[in-house]
């Protein structure tokens, strides 16, 4: 193992500490902050989340275009991460200062959410795209996915022990100034983390990018692109619902507000254990296969959590199991996405690096915002009143949103992830084939005689094998893909 290369991967992954602190912190607490601290109706809060959804659709695409343009000028991913850190930290601090500023105007709240989404996108797109350059082979990408989640989970501990309880307590004692200061401190910690990440990781992307490289006009009909889009939809919409609803379930269903902090810690503890196990297994098993296992473990934990509701102490063990499975769910798709960049580069003769990461981010963030909006609307439709004893139908609705939605999402993701067949050996053959195709002038378009070094993702396409045992794609299938269109344009 190259110690220097491994150190660079860890330095890169450290950025996830800051990103999780602000994005997951806002995701887990923002709906509760809007309803229980600012006194908005659940329906109004859900509408604001739809504003965030629209922002997510636009900002990641704009950020991708900006990143590609700056890369043409020789300003790489790390430069973007460092420059955008301060604006994003201030936008995050503003969100937690809203109760202290007594901001209840919907337009102002929506503007604050959009400012944060936009500032975060300028960091998130280049930082995620950098992964395809930091780690080259499939096994290394599995490890760096684990490192990323390790830092994310460490950040989740701060959210569980400080930020979420502070939001919860502020709804009772109106300690809004303390909450605003905590938001400012978290924002500054985020900025410091991203600056250090940019300074210590090396992407090798300082050269100006050739005009034919990258782009957001990803080939939307490519089966690998479609698969990653579907995985992003399931991951963004369903997976975070459990953590997001714990504040409501603990307060209004279990009747133990004091248990929420313990459950969030158990969720983070399960993820820590999962990181070690899933990362070790990435050396032996493909990321698609491990993703199926992880969703299966999460589904089992969610089912047990539902059955153990009368026994709060048992819920801690169930939450640990859910967190163990979610470690796979949150870490492995990024490694799969980096591999997808290579697959699409082989098939289409162009490396859609920033474009594919932006495509995935748009869907995962938009689906997450849609999930949050749906949660708000459902709570409003069921008659949610903050701080009041909730009806039986309301409690059932909270359980459906927090347990039923992620359970169904796990089942769907298991069916999808089981169809990824890009294992480590096939990816190594793919990288070797791409290296042979590369020359000093740039990338070459695949010729009709090129053999596919990896089998296609199963999407109803027939496969045939050449004499060397490689899977060949007929020329029409390889070149007859519809003209690439802009993502979601």
N, C-alpha and C positions, 0 to 999 in steps of 0.2 A: 504494500500500500504506500503510495506517494504521500508523505507527511505534509509537504507543502500544499499539494492539491487538496488534500483532505482539510487542511486548515482554511483554505480559501472557501471551500464548500460550507464549513461551519460559520465562517465570517459572513458569508452571504445569507445563510439561514437565520442568523441572529436578527435580521431585519424583521422576521416574523414576530419577534417579541413586541416590537413597537406597533406593527400593523394590527396584531390581535388586540393589543391594549385599547386602541381607539375604535377599530371597526367592530370587533366582537363586543366590546364594552357598550358601544352605542346600540348594537343590535339586540343585546339582552335586556337593556334597561330603558331604551327610548320610549317604547309603547307605554310602559308602566309610568315613566316620568311624565308623559303627556296626559295620561288619564288621572293618575293619583296625586301628582304634584301640581300640575297646571290646571287641573279640573276640566279638561276637555272631555266631551263625550267620546265613547269608544268609536262611534261611527266617524266623528271628526278626526280622531287620531288615525283611524284607518285611511281616511282620505289623504291625510298628510303623508302617510307611507306610500300612497300611490304617486304623490308628487316626487318622492324619493325614487320610486320605480322609474318614472319618466327620466329623471336625472341620470340614473344608472345606465339607461339605454343610450343616452346621448354622450355623457361625459367619457365613458371608456372608449367609445369610438373616436371622439375628438382627441383624447389623450393618445390613442394609438397613432393617429395621423401626425400629431405633434412629435411623438417619439421617432417615427420613421423619418420625418423631415429633418429633425435634429441629428439623427444618425447619418444622414447624407452629408451633413456638415462636420462630421467627426465627433459629435457630442454623443457619447454612448449612454447606456442604461444607467450607469452609476452616477453620471453627471445629473441626470434628471432626478434621481432619487435624492441626491444631496440638496439640490436647489429647491425642490418642492416641500422639503420637510417642515420648515417654519410656517408657511401658509396653512398647511394641513393641521398642524398642532394648534394654531390659533382658532381655526374653524371648529375643531373638536372642543376646545375650551369654551367657546361661545355656546355650544349646545347645553353644557352643564351650568352655564351662568344664566340661562333663560328664567328659571324659577326665581333667582335672586333679583333679576331685572324686571320681574313681573311681566314678562312678555307673553301675552295670550292672544294677540292678533294672529289669525291664521296665515295671513300673507307673510308676516315677519317670521313666523315659525317655519313656514315652507321655505322661505329664502335662506334661513340658517341651515336647514337640512340640505338644501341644494348646494350651498357653499361648501359644506363638509364633503358631500359626495363628489363634487367636482375636484376639490383639492386632493382628496384621497385617490381619485382615479389617476392623477398625474404621477403619483408614486407607485400605485399598485400595478399598473400595466408594465412599466419598465422593470420593476423588481421581479415580477413573476416571469416575464420573458427572459430575463437574465439567467434563469435556471437552465434553459436549453444550452447555454454556453458554458456555464459553470461545471456541469456534469455531462459527460459525453455518452458513456455506455449505460445500458439499462440497469445494471446492478448499482452503479454509482448514483443514478437518479433515484433508485429506491432508498439509498442511504441518505441522500440530501433531502428527500421527502420526509424521512424520519427526523433529521436534524431540524427541519422547518417546524414540524409539529412539536418537537421537544421545546423549542423556544415559545411557540404559541401556547403550549400548555402551561409553561412557567408564567406566562403573562396571564393566562386564565386564572391562576391562583390569586393573583393580585385583584382581578375582577371579583372573584368569589369571596375573598376575605376583606376587601376594602370598598371597591366601587359599588357592587350590587347591594351590600348591606347598608352603605351610606345612602343610596337612593331609597331603599326601603325605609330606613329610619327617618329620612327627611320628610317622608309623607306623614309621619306621626308627630315629629317635634318641630317641623318647619325650619330645619337648620340649612337654609338655602345658601348662606354665605360659605359655610364649610364645604358644601357640595361644589360650589363654583371654584373654590381654591383647589379642591381635589381634581376637578377637571383641568384646571390650568397646570397643576403638577404633572398629571398624566400626559397632557399634551407636550410639555417640555421634555419629559422622559422619552416620548415617542420621537421627537425631533433629534434628540441626542443619539438614540439607538440607530435611526436611519442614517444619520451622518457618519457614525462609526462603521456601519455596514458598508456604505459606499466607499469609504476610505480604505478599508481593509480587505474587501473582496476584489478579485480581479476577473474581468470578463473577457479581456482580449478584444474588446469591441471599439478600441479607440480610433481605428482607421475609418475614413469616410466609406460609407456603404455604397456599393454599386447601384445604379438606378434600377436594375432589374431585380434586385433583392427585396424580399419582404413585401408587405402590402396588406391592407385589410380586405381586399377583394378575394377572400378565401373561397375555394371551390365548394360551394354549399351542397352539391350533390355527391360529393365523395363520401363513401360509407363510413370512413374513419371520422370525418368531420361531423357527420350526422350523429354518430355514436357518442362522441364527446359532448355534443350539444344536448343530447338526451340525458347523459350522465350529469351534466351541469344543472339541468332543470330539476332532476330528482334530488341532487345534493343540496342545491340552494333552497328549494321549496320545503323539503321534508326534514332533513337532518337537523337543522338548528331549532326546530319547533319545540323539542323537548326542553332544552335549556331555557328558551325564551319564556315558556309557560310555567317554569318552576316557581317563579315569584307568585303567580296567581294560584297554582295548585297548592303550594305550601300555605298561603294565607287563607284561601277560601274553601278548599276541598278537604285537605288534611286537617286544617285548623291549627297548624303549628308553624307560625311565621319564623320561629327560632330555628326550625329544621332546614330552612332554605339554604342558609350558609353551609351547613353540613353537607347537604346534598350536592351543592355546587363544588365543594371540596372533594366529595366522593367522585363526582364526574371527572374532575381534573386528575384525581389520583388514578382512576381507571385508565385515563388516557396516557398517563406516565408509564404505567405498566404495559399498556398496549404498544407504545412507541418502541420499547425495548424488544418486545416479542415480534411485532410485525416487521421492524427494521431488520432484525436477524433473519427472519424468514425470506426477505426479499432476495437474499443471496441464492436461495434454492428454488423458490417458486416465482412464477410470473406475477406481475402486479394485478392483472385481471383476476387471477384465481384467488389471490389474497383478499381482493376487494369483495369477492363473493363471500368469503369466510367472515370478513368483518361485518358486513351487513347482516349476515346470519346471526352473529353473536349479539348485535344490537337489537335485532328483532326479538330474540329470546329474552334479553334483558327488559325490553319494553313490555312484553307479555307478562313476565314475572312481576314487574312493577305494578301492573294493573291488578293482578291477583293478590298482591300483598298490601293494598291500600289500608286495610284495617289494622295493619301492624307497622307503624311508622319506623320502628327500628330495622325491620327487614328491608325497607326501602333503600337504606344506605347501601347494602350489598347489591341490590338490583341496579342501583345507579352506577356503582363501580363497574358492573358487567356491561352496562350500556356505554360507559365511557371507554372501556376496553375495546369494544367494537367500533365506536366512533373514531378511535385513533386511526384505524384503517380507512374509514370512510373519508376523513379529512386529509390524510396525507398522500394516499396513493394516486388519486386522480391527477395530481400535478405531475407525477412521474409519467403517467400514461400520456398526458398532454404533450410533454417534451418528446416522447417517442412518436406521437402522432405527427409532430413537425417533420420528423425524418421520413415517415411513411408518405406524407403528402408531398414532400420535396422529391421523393423518388418518382411518384406517380405523375407529377405535374411539372417537373423541371424547375421548380421555383420554391424557395424556402420562405413560407409564410410564418415567420417566427413571431413577430409582434402581433400580426393579424390573428393568428390562431389563439394566442393567449388573450387578446382583447375579445375575441369571439366568445371564448369560454367565460371570461369575467363578466361580460355583458349579460349572459344568460344566468349565471349563478347568482349575481347580485340582483338582477331584475326579478328572478324567481323568488329570492329571499325577501325582497321588498314586497312582492305580490303576496307572499305567505303572511308577512306581517300585516299588510293591509286587510287581507281576508280575516285574519285573527281579530283585528279591531272591528270590522264590520259584523262578524259573527257574534262577538261579545255585545255589540250594540243591539243587534237584532234580538238577542236573548234577554236583553234588559239589564245589562251589567251596571251596577252602581258602586263606585269606589267606596271602600270602608264599611260596606253594609253586609249583612248576612245574605248569602246568595241562595237562590232557589235550587231545587234539585235539578231542574233542566239546565240551569246555568252551570252547575257543577259537572254534569254529564258533558256539556259542551266544552268546558275547559279540559276535561280528560280526553275528549275526542281530538281537540286541537293539539294537545301536548303529547298524547300517546298514540292515538289512532293515526294521525297524519304521518308521523315518522315511521310507524310500523308498516303502513302500506307502501311508503317510499322505499323502505328496506327491501320489501319483496320485489318491487319493480326493478330496483337497482341490481338485485341478485340475478334476475333474468337477463338484464342487459349486460352486466359485467362478465357473465359466463360466456359471452360470445366473443370476447377479445381473445385472440389467439397469438398475440405477439409476445413470445417468450424471449428469454435472454439470448438463446442461440440464434433465433431468427433476427433479432435486432442487431446482433454482432455481424451477421451476414449482410444486413441492410447497410450498416455503416461502412463495411468494406466495399460494397458496391457503389455507394455514394462517393467514397474516396477515389475509386477508379474513374468515376465520371467527372471528377473535378479537374480542371486545368487552370493555368494561370489567367486565362481570359474570363473565367467565371464558370457558371454552371452550364452544362449541356442539356438540351432537351432529350428525353429518352427516345431511342430509336425503336422502330418496329421490331427489331430483333432482340431487344433487351428482354431478359428474363426477370420476372419478379422475384427478388431474393427472399421475400416473406410471403406467406399465404395471406390472402385478403381477409379482412374482417368479414365474418359470415353475415351477409345481408341479402341472401337470395341469389347471389351470383355464383355460377358454376365455376369450378376450378379445374385446370388441367395441368399436368406436369410435363416438363421438358425432360430431355435425356439425362440432364445432370441432377434431376430430382428436385429442381426448383419449380415453384409454381409460376406459370406463365400467364400473362394477361393478354387476350387478343388485342390487336392494335386498336380496334374500334372502341373497346372498353376503356383502354388506357387514354386515348386521345379524344374520344367522343363525348367526354363530360361536357355538360352545358357550359357556356361562357361564364367564368366566375363573376359573381355579382357582389356588390358591397354587402357586408354583414348587416342584416336586418334593415337594409335600405329599400 
